[in-house]
């Protein structure tokens, strides 16, 4: 008994071909999506993090003292655990009977006889600027007088230590805002003098200037309570002291500036370009100073947009977008500033002009030909042709019709592949900035597309 073998049905071949091609398209799209997801993971490790540039150290190691073209880096005493009041330890008999108008804290170990010092302290309330004069001595003729005018202080800071601070004090403290005028005067004996200003270390702090007057330059010289000759009650030296053990001898008759470092005397190189040099009023132009360089680091860009000598804005970014509302010639200028406050300038020329428009009108006249007039016939009838519609690619029947349909599907597949490839290229570029959760979601979508393809094939 023979069995009937299943016969091949040509009429079903086009359907299978179409399903096969549809499944191929779905698989290709899924592969492209999955590969786009995989590429960012392959290119970037999961644990990679963007590295940043650390800021200034809290102990003030990036702060310098400048005087007469010289630069001295000073690091701060302290580790941030104690207050400046504890570090200074100021006492007087009115607050403690055993106190004798001087520093009793950690600072007393740094005192030097007949020497004025400026230093930094990193305390629990921030960075402090400390002045201290003379040392502990019981010898006759160990008094002194110093006057200092300080400017550029941060407005949010304060003089948390004023040595001396008592009823009927001999010292003078005139402080307020960013300025201070202090007059110190002390007699012989077991004493010192000084003060501390807390509130330095701000990122955008400007220069602090200290203008001193020692000994006979002070209006308090000589002091009536001194013993011995005035010359025996004088300060002999002034130093900037660093926590690393280094002390820098300062000129006593010149001012100093205290600012951010480093000690760098080399100016930066400034460069400025514009996204366009010819523009219309109100149109945006981007000024670009990214070509500027420095041997250490550029800290700020100061922009004078109309070259009138006034800085309109200061940025940390090397580019600035702006507009000009009026026609004319402009020469915007950038001042590049490095961390040592060295500067360099660059400018670019711009021309701003309003657009001009011209309106042109055209007249067209139609004239009949002599032949049309003579025959009295409509020329549009003479060119009539009979068109025969060609059969469409899907109008065939049987196997020929299947091939024709296959050709159409093949063209659609090629177009779909091209569109999918372009989409994948675009997605691959954008996926790099996506979160990991979104990338996993796209991977699930790719798997879902494969599943849809299998369902289509089964049908």
ZAZA-382529 format. One record per residue: residue in one letter; x, y, z negated of N, C-alpha, C, CB in turn. Coordinates in pm, whole numbers, plus 50000, padded with zeros to 5 digits. Glycine has a CB too. Layout:
AXYZXYZXYZXYZ
...
END
This chain:
X500864988150000500005000050000500885012250000499035000149878
X500695019450098501565031350113500895043450051501875034150263
X501745051749998501275064349940501455075650039502015067449809
X500495084850030500605096750116501645106050057499225104050129
X502615108750134503625118250089503085132650100504935116650171
X503445140850005502995154950017503605161250140503385163149891
X502755166950213503215173250338503595187950313502125172250449
X504635191650385505085205650376504095214650446506505207350438
X503645225150372502635234250429503315247350467501475236750328
X503445249250598504105261550644503385274150599504215261650795
X502055273050578501335285350543501695290150403499835283250553
X502295281450316502665285550180504085291150172502535273750086
X504875289250279506285293850275506415308850250506985290250406
X505645317350316505785331850290505505335250145504845339750380
X504475328050085504165331249946505355327949857502905323549899
X505985316049877507135312349794508315321649816507545298049824
X508495325249942509605334549969509395347849896509735337050121
X508155352849901507875365749835508095364549685506425370349862
X507615352949626507815351249482509305350149448507075338849433
X510025343049531511475341449505512195354949511512105331749608
X511815362749614512475375949624512075384849507512105382749759
X510795384149463510365392149347511135388049223508845390549323
X511295375149206512055370449090513505375049097511995355149081
X514095374949217515485379549234515615394149197515955377349378
X514605402349239514645416649207514585418649056513475424149275
X513655411248989513515412448843514815408548774512345403748792
X515435397448817516685393048757517795403248776517115379748815
X517855408948898518895418848926518725431148838518865422949073
X517455435948827517205447648743517575444648598515725451948752
X517215432748550517535428948412519035428548391516915415448378
X519765422948488521225422048475521855435948470521825414148592
X521335444948554521875458548555521635465448422521265466748668
X520415463948367520105470248238520995464648128518635468148201
X521105451148122521915444848017523375448748029521765429648023
X523905449348153525315453148170525545467548128525755451148315
X524545476348155524685490348113524725491447962523535498848169
X523965482547895523975482647749525295477347696522815474447694
X525815467147760527025460547710528275469047728527215447247778
X528305476947836529515484547865529905494147754529335492147993
X528965502247699529385511247592529955503947472528235519647548
X529355492047438529885484547325531265479247354528955473147289
X531495475247479532815470047514533855480947514532785463247649
X533445493247551534405504247562534715510547428533885514847657
X533725510247332533895517047205533685507247091532945528847192
X534665504847005534485495846893533375500946802535785494246815
X532665491746736531545495746651532005503846532530785483546603
X533245502046489533725508946371534435521946403534645500046296
X534505525646531535235537846568534495550046517535425538646720
X535245559746464534685572346418535475583646478534675573046265
X534785594846496535465606546551536375612346445534455617246602
X537615614146480538565619546384538405634546376540005615746421
X538545640046255538415654446236539725660346185537285657746139
X539825673346193540995680246143540745684446000541345692446231
X541565679945905541305683545765541455698445744542255676045672
X540685703745648540745717845619541925721345530539455722345554
X541965733645483543055738145398543005730845264542975753345376
X544155727845209544215720945082543715730144971545645716245052
X543055724144871542455732044764543505738944678541595723244678
X544715733544672545715739544584546425751344648546725729144544
X545985755644765546505767944822547865766844886546565778144719
X548265755044932549575753544993549675760845126549895738945013
X548545765245182548595772445308548615787445287547415768545394
X548785792045164548805806345134550255811045126548055809345001
X550485823045179551835828345184551865842645132552385827745329
X553035846745090553305860645050554235866545155553945861444906
X553825878145207554625884845310555095898445258553805886645441
X556335901545291556885914645256558035918045348557355914845109
X557935929745409559035935145490559525925145595560195939245400
X558585918645665558935909345771559305895445723560055914745848
X559345893245592559665880145537558375873045495560635881445418
X558395859845499557225851845466557635840745368556585845745593
X556855839545258557185829845155555965821145126557675837045026
X556015808145157554895799245126554865796044977554985786245208
X553685797044915553575794044773552435784044751553335807044689
X552715773544676551695763944638551215767344497552235749344645
X550015762844465549365766544340549685756844228547875767444359
X549755762144107549825753843987548415748543959550375762043864
X548345737543883547055731943844546525721843943546065742943828
X545615713343894545005702843977543485704243985545365689243922
X542955715543945541525717943954540725713143835541005711544075
X541365708143731540645702443617540415712343504541395690543564
X541245722743493541135732343382540815746143435542445732643299
X540205754243351539855767843390541085776743386538755773443299
X540995787943454542095797543453542285803243312541845808843555
X541175804543235541285809643099542135800243012539895811443038
X541935787143030542755777542954544215778042997542205763242970
X544435779243128545805779643179546535791943126545815779643334
X545855803343123546485815643076546585815442924545695827943124
X545475812142856545495811342709545765824742642546525801342664
X545115835242688545365848642630544805849542488544725859642718
X545605855242396545175857542258545635871342212545735846442164
X544845876942120545245889142050544725888341907544715901942123
X545225896641815544825895541674543335897241650545575905641592
X542635904441737541205906441714540395893841743540705917941799
X540895884941831540185872641863540745860741787540235869942012
X541985861641743542625851141663543785857241587543105839241754
X543755856541457544785863441376546205859841414544585860341231
X546425847641458547785843641493548195847841633547935828741479
X547205853041712547525856941849548245870141854546265857641932
X549145871641953549955883741958550045889142101551365880941902
X548885892642158548805899942285549645893442397549275914342264
X549425880742419550195874142524549535861042565551635871742478
X550175854142659549705841142707550195830142613550185838542851
X549245821142576549575809842490549295796342558548795810842360
X548745796842677548425784442746549635778842819547285786642844
X549335770942923550415765143003551285775843066549835756043112
X550705787543088551445798543152552645803043069550525810243175
X552575801642935553685806842854554995799542885553365805442705
X554905787342937556125780342975556755785743102555825765842992
X556035794443172556555800243296557055814543278555475799843403
X556895820243158557285834143136558785836043150556825838742998
X559165847643202560575851443214560755865543160561065850443363
X561725867043079561965880243019562405890343125563025879242908
X561825902443115562135913643205561835910443352563605917643190
X560895901443374560535897343510559025897643527561095883143543
X558555903443638557155902743676556985891743781556645916543730
X555875884043769555645872943859554235873443918555865859643786
X554115868844041552815866544103552785851844144552585876244228
X551675844944113551545830744143550075827244162552175822144031
X549825814744200548475809744222548165798544124548295804844368
X546885797544085546465786643998545195780344053546245791543853
X545225767044072544085759444119543335753943998544525747944215
X542215760643963541485756843843540105751543873541385768443752
X539355748943768538015743243782537035752943846537495738943648
X537345765743847536475775843908537005780744042536315787543814
X538015774044094538565778044223539995783144210537695788644287
X540435789544314541825794344322541925808344263542325794344468
X542935810444178543125823244110544465829444148543035821543957
X544465842744152545685850544171546115855644034545455862444272
X547345852543993547805855343857549005864843862548185842243784
X548945875243778550075884143755550485882543609549715899043789
X551775881343583552265880643445553605887843438552395865943398
X553795895543328554975903943314555715900743185554595918843318
X557035900343197557945898743083557805884943020557665909642978
X558605882742915558605870042846558535872042697559825861942882
X558595861342625558495861842479559865864842421557935848542422
X559955875942345561235879842286560975888142162562105887842388
X561815886642063561715894541940562775905341934561835885541818
X563495907042043564565916942043564015930742070565615913342146
X564705940842021564285954742041564515958542187565055964341946
X563605966342239563745970842377563295960542476565165974642405
X562155953842452561655943942546560255947642597561625930142481
X559925960442596558645964942649558745967542799558195977442576
X557705973542854557725976842996556415982843041558025964543077
X556355987043167555135992343227555125989343376555006007743202
X553955985343424553755982043566552375986843605553935966543593
X552265992543725550975996343782550825989143916550856011943800
X549635983443939549385976744066548035980944121549435961444048
X548015984344250546795987044324546555975444419546876000744401
X545445968844400545145956744476543925959344564544885944544381
X543985955344691542855956844783542685944044865543065969044877
X541485942544922541195930645002540725918844922542395926845079
X540345920744797539885909744713538505905144757539865913944564
X538215892244751536865887344782535845893444686536815871944775
X534725898344740533735905244658533115896044554532655911144746
X533065882944581532425873744487533345869644373531955861544561
X534615873744375535545870244268535435879644149536955870144320
X536215876744046536205885343927537525883843851535005881943835
X537835894043769539025893843685538655886743555539565908443657
X538815873643554538385865643440539325866743321538255851243480
X540565871043344541525873243235542055887443248542695862743239
X541925895043140542485908543135543345909543009541365919443135
X544645909043030545605909742922546235923842932546715898042932
X545815933242845545145931442716543675935442723545845939542608
X542875928842637541455931642629541055932542482540615920842705
X541015944442431540665946742290540245961342275541865943142194
X539605964242163539165977942137540375987142123538295978442008
X540335998142199541436007742195542676002842267541786010842053
X542505994342367543635988542438544455999342509543155978142539
X545735996342526546636005542596546546003942748548066003442549
X546155991942794546095989442938544845995542999546135974342966
X544895997443132543766003243206543365993343316544136017343267
X542085989543317541545980943423540395988243490541085967043366
X540625992943611539565998943692539305989443809539956013543742
X538305981043795538055970643894536635971843948538295956543834
X536445967644073535135967844134535225965044283534445981144110
X534325956544331534325953344473535615946344513534135965844556
X536205950944622537425944444673538705951144624537415944544824
X538575961244534539745968744490539915968144339539645983344536
X541145970444295541435971044153542655980044130541675956844094
X542575988044024543715996043979543995992043835543426011643992
X545195986543811545545981443679546845987943634545675965943680
X546825992843509548025998443447548355990143324547816013443410
X549505983543327549945975843212551065983443139550435961643256
X550985982943008552075988442928552145980342799551846003842899
X553315976342759553485968042641554735972242565553565953042679
X554715969442437555785973342348556705961442324555235978742215
X557765963742249558695952942219558035942542130559965958442153
X558665931342119558145921042030557755908442106556955926341952
X557005900042036556665886942086555435887842176556415877141969
X555565894142293554415896342379554775895742527553785909742347
X553685894542607553755895742753552515903342797553855881542824
X552345905142926551175912242977550805906343112551445927542989
X549565908943159549175903543288547675902943307549755890043306
X547225895143406545795893543438545655882443541545165906943492
X544405877943559544115867543658542785870543726544075853543592
X542795869843859541585871643940541205858143999541815882344055
X539985853343970539525840344020538525842644133538895831943906
X538655834544239537725835744352538415836144487536895847944337
X539655831644495540335830944624539995817744692541885832344607
X540665815044802540505802244869539335801444962540385791844769
X538655812344994537565812045090538145810645231536695824745078
X537435803545318537955800045449538285812345533536965791345523
X537445822745525537645834445611538195846345533536345838345678
X538915843645425539435854445343540465862645421540075848945214
X540335875845410541295884745476542535886445388540655898445506
X543435894945430544665897345354544385905145225545665905045440
X545065901045119545065908644994546375916244988544895899244868
X546285929244965547475937744958547705942144815547325950145051
X548945940944771549325945144635550415955644647549805932844547
X550105967744599551065978844602551515981544459550425991744668
X552755977844422553195978944282553965991944254554075967044246
X554025995144127554866006244080555486001843949554036019644062
X556795999643950557495994843832558256006243765558445983343868
X558406004943633559286013443555558996028343578560736010443590
X559996035843622559816050343635558816054143744561136056843664
X558446044743833557426047543933556026047443873557516037444046
X555886042243754554606041743686554346054843611554546029843589
X553096059843613552776072043539552836069943388551406077043579
X552936057643342552996054943198554436054443146552296041743167
X555376057143231556796056443193557276070543151557676050943313
X557956071543037558186061542934556986060842838559466064742855
X556826049342773555716047242681556146051442541555246032242683
X555246059142472555626064942344555876054542234554566074342298
X555376042342250555556032242147556816023842166554356023142144
X557546026442272558756018642293559806021742186559316021242432
X560596011842159561766013742077562996013042168561836002941964
X563976020642135565156021042219564956030242338565506007042266
X565916030842426565856039542542564876034242644567246041142605
X564306042942729563406038142834564066027542923562936049742920
X565356029342950566046019843038566076005742980567456024543064
X565966004542849565995991342787564605984842786566535992342645
X563595991842835562225986542840561735986042986561265995342754
X562585980843071562245980443214562195966143266563275988543295
X561405964543372561365951843446562515951843546559975949943520
X563275941043547564455940143632564185933343766565545932843560
X563155924743774562915917543899561435914143912563775904743906
X561055911844037559685907644070559785895644163558855919444136
X559075884644131559195872444209557825866844243560025861944133
X557755859844359556605851544395556985837244361556215853144548
X556175830744277556555817844223555655806844278556505817944069
X556255796044324555525784744381555585772844286556085780944519
X554525764744288554475753144198555505742544233553095746944201
X556085743244352557105733344389558475736544331557205732544540
X558545746944245559795750444178560565761444246560655738544169
X560065766644358560755777144431560245790844388560585775244582
X561165800244368560815814144339561465823044444561255818144195
X560695832944491561195841944595561325855944537560245841944719
X562505861544547562765874944496562125885144589564285877644482
X561305894044532560605904244610561215918044585559105904444574
X561125926544687561575940444671560585947644581561685947644810
X561065954844482560205961044382559585974044429560975963444256
X560055979544539559545992444586558705991144712560706001944611
X558245979044747557435976944867556225968344834558275970444979
X555145970544907553935962844886554085948844944552725969944949
X553205939844902553165926244955551755923445006553605915844847
X551635913645094550325908645137550255893745105550065911345289
X549095889545061548845875545029547755870745122548445873444878
X548035860845203547095856545305547295841845336547255864945433
X546555836945430546715823045474547955821745562545465818245550
X548555810145553549755807345630549425800945763550685798545552
X550415794445820551745792445762552655804345790552365779645817
X553905802845748554905813045779555325811345924556145812145683
X554735819246009554925817646154555035831446215553755809446220
X556165834546272556355847646333556135847746483557715852646303
X555745836346540555575835346685554125838046723556015821446736
X553925847946807552565851646849552005841346946552565865646913
X550685839846950550075830647047550135836347188548615827747008
X549775828247284549655832647424548165833247458550425822947522
X547695844747506546275846647533545985845747682545795860147479
X544845839647716544385838647856542875839847856544845825047922
X542335846347959540885848347966540425847448111540485862047904
X539395839448135538755838448267537255840148249539085824748335
X536545841448361535095842948358534475833248458534675857648391
X533265828448427532575819048516532265825548650531295813948451
X532125838748651531975846448775532435860548746530505846348827
X532995867148846533445880948828532525890848897534865882548880
X531555886048974530575894649041529185889648999530745894449199
X528435898048931527135893848880526165905548883527265888148737
X524915902448859523855912448859523465915648715522615907548940
X522855927248692522435930748556521515920148497521725944348557
X521805916348372521005906348303521435892048328519605907748342
X522295889848426522765876248455523825872148353523335875248599
X523825859548312524755854848210526105851348270524175842648138
X527145854948200528505851448239529195845348118529295863948292
X529995835048140530715828448031532175832348035530555813148040
X532645838447926534055842047911534775830247847534225855047825
X535935826747901536615814547859538075817647826536535803747970
X538425815947697539805818247652540475805147612539825827947534
X539965793847663540515780847626541935778747676539625769847678
X542375786947769543745785947816544775791947722543865792347949
X544315798147612545225803947514545915792847434544465813547419
X547135795247394547915785147321548645791447204548915778247416
X549075782847110549875787446996550765775946950548955792546879
X551885779246892552805768946846552265761546724554155774946814
X551285767346653550685760646538549195758146564550885768946410
X548365768346547546925766846569546285780546582546265758746455
X545285781346670544515793646686543345792946589544025795646834
X543155803446509542125803346406540895811446444542685808546278
X541015821246537539855829646569540035836246705539655840246461
X538865839446765538825847046890537955859346866538255838247010
X538535871246885537815883746862537495890046998538645893546773
X536195892947018535715896947151535325911647154534535888347192
X535975919047244535615932847275535005932647414536855942647266
X533675932147422532995929247548532995940947645531595925147521
X533095953147594533085964847684534385972647681531935974047649
X535435966547624536795972147619536835986347563537395972147758
X536005988847460536026002047397536836002147269534616006647369
X537515991047239538325990147118537585984946997538886003447086
X536275982347011535465977246900535185962346921534145985146887
X535455954346820535185939946827533695937646803536055932046722
X533005932446906531575929846891531285917046813530915928847027
X532135907046830531915894346759533225886846748530855885746831
X533295877946648534455869246627533955854846619535255873146497
X534625845946689534185831946694535375822746672533505828746828
X535045810246636536045799646633536095792146765535755789946519
X535085794546849535005788146980535745796547083533515786047022
X536355790047178537145797247279536295802547394538205788147335
X534995799647396534125804747502533015813147441533535793247584
X532505822547522531415831247477530565834947598531965844147406
X529265832447587528325836147693527715849747659527215825447709
X527655858647758527125871947735526465877147862528235881647688
X525775888347853525145894847968525465909747966523615892547967
X525375915948083525545930448098524285935848165526835933948181
X523625945348098522335950248147522455961548249521515954948031
X523595968148253523765979548343524845976848446524115992148263
X524665982548564525665981048670526935988548633525115986248805
X528055983848686529325990448660530455980448650529245998548533
X531655985648624532845977448610533125975448461534075983948681
X533415963048423533695959548284534985951548276532515951648223
X535705953648165536945946348140536895940148000538185955748155
X536105929647980536035923447848537415918447804535035911747849
X537635919147674538955916347618538825906647501539665929547573
X539735897247491539765888047378541085889747304539575873347426
X541005889647171542185889647086542275875947021542135901046979
X543345868747050543555855346997544385856546869544265846047101
X543905850246760544545851346629544965837446582543585858046525
X546225835946542546645823046487546545823146335548085819646531
X546885811946272546705810746127547625819846048546925796546084
X548685824846110549585834046043549235848546073551015831146085
X548055850646133547565864046169548375870646280547575872846048
X549155863146355549765868346476548685869146584550955859346523
X548775879246670547725881246770548295883046910546885893346734
X547435880747009547745883347150546435886647220548465871047218
X546505894747327545305899347396545305895147543545195914547386
X544105893847597543925891247740542585897047781544005875947772
X542465900747910541215906447960540945901248101541275921847958
X539705903448148539315899748282538395910648335538605885648285
X538435913048466537625923748527536345917948585538435930948637
X535215924548554533905920648605533265932248679532995915748491
X532485929148781531735939248856530255935548850532245940349005
X529465944348794528025941948781527305951448877527545944148632
X526565945748973525855953749072524455947949092526635954149207
X523475957049111522105952849136521995947349277521125964549116
X521115937449297520915931549429520165941149520520165918249417
X520525941149650519815949149750519125939549845520775958749828
X517855942449882517075933749972516725941250099515785928649902
X516745934550217516415940250348515265932450409517655940150443
X514185939650452513005933250511513025935150662511695938950451
X512935924150741512965924550887511665918750940514185916750945
X510955926251030509695921451090509925917751236508565932151080
X509275906751283509445901851420508065900351483510215888251422
X507915905751609506655904951682506825895551800506195918951730
X505935885551817506005875851925504785877552015506075861251870
X505015878852149503925880652247503895868752340504105893852328
X502725862152354502545850552444502055855252579501555840252383
X502665850552691502285854452828501995842052909503405862852896
X500845841852975500475830453060501325830153185498985830953098
X501675817953236502475816753358501585818953479503175802953366
X502225822253593501465824753717500795812053766502385830353826
X501425800453742500855787953789499555784953717501835776553771
X499535787253586498325784953510497215794253556498585786853361
X497595806953589496585816653632496025812953768497175830753637
X496915808253856496475805353992495555793253996497665802954084
X495865782653924495065770453933493835771153847495885758553895
X493895779653747492735780953660492525768853573491515783453741
X493595761353547493475749353463494195751653329494075736853535
X493805743953227494445744853095495725736653097493475739852982
X496865743653071498155736653079498275725652976499295746453062
X497485726252870497595715752769497075702552818496855719752644
X496195702652926495635690152976496615682753065494365692853052
X497595690053123498485683853220499485674553156499225694353297
X499705675853026500735667652961500145656752876501615676252876
X498875653652895498255643252814498835629552851496725643352833
X499095621652751499615608052771498795598552687501115606952733
X498785586152730498065575752657499055567852573497285566352755
X498775567652439499685560552348499055547252309499985569052221
X499885537052304499435523752263500075520552129499805512952369
X499225517852028499745515051894500465501751892498615515151789
X501675502251844502445489851832501975482151710503975492751823
X501975468851718501525461051603502475462951485501425446151640
X501915462851366502735464451245503475451751218501875468351123
X504495452951134505355441451109504605430451036506565445651029
X503505433750968502785423450895501575418150969502365428650763
X501425420551100500215416651173500315402851236499925426651280
X501455396151227501625382951288500875372451212503105379151295
X500885360351265500215349151200501145337251198498895345651271
X500835327751113501635315551105503025318351055501715308751240
X504015310651100505395311851053506025324651102506225300051100
X505645329151224506205341651272505785352951181505765344551416
X504495352451141504025362951050504775362350919502525361651025
X505095350450870505845349250745507205355550757505985334850705
X507895353350869509225359450887509125374450889509875354451015
X508075379450957507915393950963507715399450823506735397951054
X506855392450746506635397050609507915396350527505545388850543
X508705385850550509965384450478510905395750508510625371350512
X510905400150636511775411350671511395423850593511725414150822
X510055426050578509615437750503510005436750358508105439450515
X509845424650300510235422950161511725424950144509825409150111
X512505419750241513955421250234514345435950230514635414250352
X513665443850317513975458350315513605464350181513225465650427
X512435459850124512045465049993513035461249885510665460149957
X513555448749894514545444249796515795452849803514905429549819
X516265455349926517475463649940517255477349880517875464950089
X516075483249909515795496649855515705496149703514465502349914
X515055485349652514925484149506516285482549441514035472249469
X517175474849509518515472949453519265486049449519305462649536
X519155493949557519835506849560519325515949449519655513649697
X517965516349434517415524949329517815519949191515885525649340
X517805506849171518175501349041519645504049010517905486249038
X520505503049113521935505649091522165520049051522745502349217
X521475529349119521635543649083521125546148942520875552649183
X519965539748910519415541448776520365535848671518065534548766
X520975524548701521905518448604523135527148583522335504448653
X523655533048694524815541948680524495553748590525285547048817
X523285559248611522885570748529522695566648384521595577048583
X522055554948364521805550248228523115547348156520925537848229
X524085541648231525365538248168526055550548115526275531048266
X525955561948189526585574248144525905579948021526585584448254
X524565578248015523835584047904523855575347779522425586647944
X524065562247797523995553147683525125555347583524015538947731
X526255561247630527395563047541527055571447419528535569247617
X526125581147436525795589847324524605585247244525545603447372
X524045573047276522835568447206523185561247077522025559247296
X522225561346989522395554146864522375539046888521295558046764
X522965531346798523045516846814521655510646818523865510546702
X520705516446737519355511146736518695512346870518525518146632
X518875523346940518295525247073518885515447173518505539547121
X520195513047161520855503647252520305489447235522385503747229
X520065485547110519495472347086518095471447145519465469146935
X517335482747136515995483047194516035480847344515315496047163
X517015486747411517135484947555517515470447589518185494647613
X518345464347505518705450347527517465441547521519745445647424
X516585444447423515325436747413514485438747538514515440947288
X514475451247590513735454047713514275445747828513815469047747
X515605444347837516185436247945515745421747936517705437047941
X515725416347813515275402447796513815401047836515475397947651
X513005411547800511585411147836511405410947987510845423147776
X512245418348061512145418548206512445404648265513115428948264
X513425397748205513725384248252512525375048230514975378548179
X511875376548114510695368248084509575370948183510205370847942
X509375383748219508345387248318508655380548451508245402548335
X509935380348487510325373848613509975359148612511825375648638
X510195352348499509855338148490508355335848504510355332248359
X507555344948445506095343648457505675345048602505375354148369
X506275355148669505935357148811506275344848893506675369248867
X507425338448864507835326748940506855315148917509265322548901
X506405313548796505475302548767504155304148840505215301648617
X503715316548858502485318848931502665316949081501965332748902
END
